[in-house]
Amino acid sequence: MPHRNLSFEAVVLRCRESPGGDRIVTFLAANSGLVEAFVFGGPKSRLRSLAAPYHTGTAWIYLDPVKDLRKLSDFDARETYPTLRENLRKIWAASYFAETVLRTDAAGGESREAFDLLRSGLSALDAGGEADVDYVCLQYGWRLLGLMGLRPDSETCGQCGASFPEGRRAAFSRIQETFLCDQCARAGDSGNSVDDLTLSGGALRYLAASEALPFRDALRVRPSGEDLPILKALVFHLVRSAAEGELRTLARGELL
């Protein structure tokens, strides 16, 4: 098979060192999902600085199928998100985004949509302040769940199918991973109520209204301060489930 040169739009998710001292970069490619490539050269090489975590642009890959080798030959970093290197909570949020892409295999193979969502999340983190991080993480996680078909319906009971009355609260069962109306929650209570989350009518309206908006517009819709911790607990729980286990970035607690 002949050698090939490939190019694609990509976001750098992770950089790590190989046993031989070379760098291995993992990309989310817009049209082909997760791609790994070697970056040769010393620590001060131009290419290493360009292919840094979360940089977004066009990657050029040299593919040698005989040696099963992918080498990054160039990277045009058009978006570098400079504030992500200046604030600890932004750093952890960006790491959380990247980890979810890696752990879910680009939202279960939805590489184009995952690429667009990741860019939206990184751009929002970069443009916003530290006070905006929680809301960006909420929207990112809620939309990732939607891409994977794992987002529960926040407007109807997952057991009986009844619509939630306007302004009424609902229980989210961590065991069943669905919202329940008061009647179903009471009927199904077998001592696991400690595992349930109670969302107010306002929190439910926030989820339903924001998911229908473009990412940037959804960030202008804010839940109340009282609802924010419950919404974070809900979304982070569901994202962990989607990733089939604990996420390192959430286990550290900086985003909780």
LINFENSUL-V396762 format. One record per residue. N is the residue number from 0. RES is the residue in one letter. PSI is psi in radians with two decimals (NA if undefined). D_FIRST is the distance of its C-alpha to the first C-alpha in Angstrom with 2 decimals. Layout:
N/RES/PSI/D_FIRST  N/RES/PSI/D_FIRST
This chain:
0/M/2.44/0.00  1/P/2.76/3.82  2/H/2.68/6.72  3/R/2.65/9.00  4/N/2.18/12.78  5/L/2.64/14.72  6/S/2.55/18.49  7/F/2.75/20.99  8/E/2.37/24.66  9/A/2.75/25.36  10/V/2.34/28.19  11/V/2.11/27.98  12/L/-0.67/29.30  13/R/2.54/29.28  14/C/2.35/28.66  15/R/2.82/28.85  16/E/2.40/28.48  17/S/2.87/26.06  18/P/-0.48/27.71  19/G/0.02/26.49  20/G/0.03/28.26  21/D/2.78/25.40  22/R/2.44/25.73  23/I/2.17/23.71  24/V/2.34/24.29  25/T/2.19/24.23  26/F/2.67/24.22  27/L/1.90/25.39  28/A/2.39/23.18  29/A/-0.62/25.21  30/N/0.02/22.82  31/S/0.17/20.56  32/G/-2.51/22.95  33/L/2.29/22.61  34/V/2.34/19.85  35/E/2.52/19.95  36/A/2.59/18.86  37/F/2.53/20.09  38/V/1.89/22.59  39/F/2.72/23.19  40/G/2.85/26.53  41/G/3.06/30.14  42/P/-0.45/32.45  43/K/0.20/33.69  44/S/2.57/30.42  45/R/-0.70/30.45  46/L/-0.63/27.22  47/R/-0.69/28.70  48/S/-0.55/31.79  49/L/-0.73/30.01  50/A/1.06/27.87  51/A/2.76/31.02  52/P/2.31/32.00  53/Y/-0.09/32.75  54/H/2.49/31.69  55/T/2.37/30.28  56/G/-2.58/28.26  57/T/2.24/24.85  58/A/2.43/22.02  59/W/2.18/19.07  60/I/2.31/16.14  61/Y/2.13/13.41  62/L/2.11/10.43  63/D/1.69/8.48  64/P/-0.42/6.59  65/V/-0.80/7.05  66/K/-0.03/10.64  67/D/0.90/11.01  68/L/2.29/12.80  69/R/2.15/14.21  70/K/2.28/16.59  71/L/2.08/19.28  72/S/-0.42/19.58  73/D/2.75/22.60  74/F/2.12/24.93  75/D/1.70/27.67  76/A/1.68/30.33  77/R/-0.47/32.63  78/E/2.14/34.64  79/T/-0.17/35.68  80/Y/1.17/38.69  81/P/-0.56/40.90  82/T/-0.22/43.67  83/L/-0.23/41.38  84/R/0.08/41.74  85/E/-0.18/45.52  86/N/2.26/46.80  87/L/-0.74/46.34  88/R/-0.60/46.53  89/K/-0.69/43.98  90/I/-0.81/41.64  91/W/-0.62/42.08  92/A/-0.77/41.70  93/A/-0.68/38.36  94/S/-0.65/37.24  95/Y/-0.79/38.46  96/F/-0.86/36.41  97/A/-0.72/33.21  98/E/-0.67/33.99  99/T/-0.65/34.60  100/V/-0.77/31.21  101/L/-0.76/29.50  102/R/-0.43/31.78  103/T/0.15/31.55  104/D/0.95/27.76  105/A/0.98/28.53  106/A/0.72/31.55  107/G/0.51/29.96  108/G/0.02/26.90  109/E/1.16/28.95  110/S/-0.73/26.81  111/R/-0.82/28.21  112/E/-0.69/31.75  113/A/-0.68/31.34  114/F/-0.83/30.03  115/D/-0.72/33.05  116/L/-0.76/35.43  117/L/-0.76/34.26  118/R/-0.72/34.69  119/S/-0.75/38.11  120/G/-0.79/39.14  121/L/-0.72/38.14  122/S/-0.73/39.82  123/A/-0.70/42.95  124/L/-0.78/43.13  125/D/-0.70/42.78  126/A/-0.44/45.44  127/G/3.10/47.87  128/G/-3.11/50.16  129/E/-0.58/50.41  130/A/-0.29/52.70  131/D/-0.17/49.97  132/V/-0.78/47.43  133/D/-0.74/48.80  134/Y/-0.64/48.66  135/V/-0.74/45.09  136/C/-0.68/44.04  137/L/-0.88/46.00  138/Q/-0.70/44.39  139/Y/-0.87/40.86  140/G/-0.74/41.36  141/W/-0.68/43.18  142/R/-0.61/40.48  143/L/-0.75/37.65  144/L/-0.65/39.58  145/G/-0.72/39.85  146/L/-0.61/36.09  147/M/-0.01/35.72  148/G/0.43/38.64  149/L/0.18/40.66  150/R/2.12/43.36  151/P/2.64/46.78  152/D/2.07/49.07  153/S/0.10/51.66  154/E/-0.23/54.07  155/T/2.69/54.69  156/C/2.26/55.48  157/G/-0.14/52.54  158/Q/-0.88/54.94  159/C/-0.23/57.52  160/G/0.01/55.75  161/A/2.52/58.77  162/S/2.52/58.34  163/F/2.29/59.58  164/P/2.55/62.85  165/E/2.23/62.76  166/G/-0.10/63.43  167/R/2.55/63.32  168/R/2.92/61.34  169/A/2.67/58.83  170/A/2.41/57.59  171/F/2.12/53.94  172/S/2.05/53.42  173/R/-0.47/50.86  174/I/-0.86/50.98  175/Q/-0.26/50.31  176/E/0.88/48.39  177/T/2.78/50.33  178/F/2.48/53.35  179/L/2.45/56.63  180/C/2.96/59.89  181/D/-0.72/63.08  182/Q/-0.80/64.10  183/C/-0.61/60.84  184/A/-0.72/60.61  185/R/-0.72/64.16  186/A/-0.54/63.69  187/G/0.10/60.59  188/D/1.98/61.95  189/S/0.55/61.75  190/G/0.07/62.11  191/N/0.27/58.67  192/S/-0.42/60.03  193/V/-0.37/59.15  194/D/-0.01/55.50  195/D/2.67/56.17  196/L/2.37/55.98  197/T/2.07/58.59  198/L/2.36/57.51  199/S/2.92/60.17  200/G/-0.63/60.35  201/G/-0.69/59.29  202/A/-0.69/56.15  203/L/-0.70/55.21  204/R/-0.67/55.87  205/Y/-0.82/53.68  206/L/-0.81/50.68  207/A/-0.72/51.21  208/A/-0.71/51.88  209/S/-0.54/49.20  210/E/-0.34/46.26  211/A/-0.08/46.95  212/L/2.70/46.80  213/P/2.68/43.99  214/F/-0.89/43.21  215/R/-0.71/45.23  216/D/-0.62/48.18  217/A/-0.49/48.18  218/L/-0.25/48.79  219/R/-0.24/52.10  220/V/2.10/53.26  221/R/2.32/54.53  222/P/2.92/55.90  223/S/2.80/59.12  224/G/-0.54/59.23  225/E/-0.58/60.49  226/D/-0.40/57.56  227/L/-0.85/54.82  228/P/-0.66/54.77  229/I/-0.73/54.67  230/L/-0.70/51.84  231/K/-0.77/49.80  232/A/-0.71/50.50  233/L/-0.94/49.44  234/V/-0.75/46.15  235/F/-0.65/45.12  236/H/-0.80/45.97  237/L/-0.64/43.84  238/V/-0.69/40.86  239/R/-0.76/41.13  240/S/-0.72/41.15  241/A/-0.61/38.06  242/A/-0.06/36.32  243/E/0.75/37.72  244/G/3.04/39.56  245/E/2.53/41.18  246/L/2.34/39.53  247/R/-0.69/39.90  248/T/-0.46/40.96  249/L/-0.56/43.68  250/A/-0.52/44.82  251/R/-0.41/45.81  252/G/-0.02/48.24  253/E/-0.42/47.92  254/L/-0.07/47.27  255/L/NA/49.81
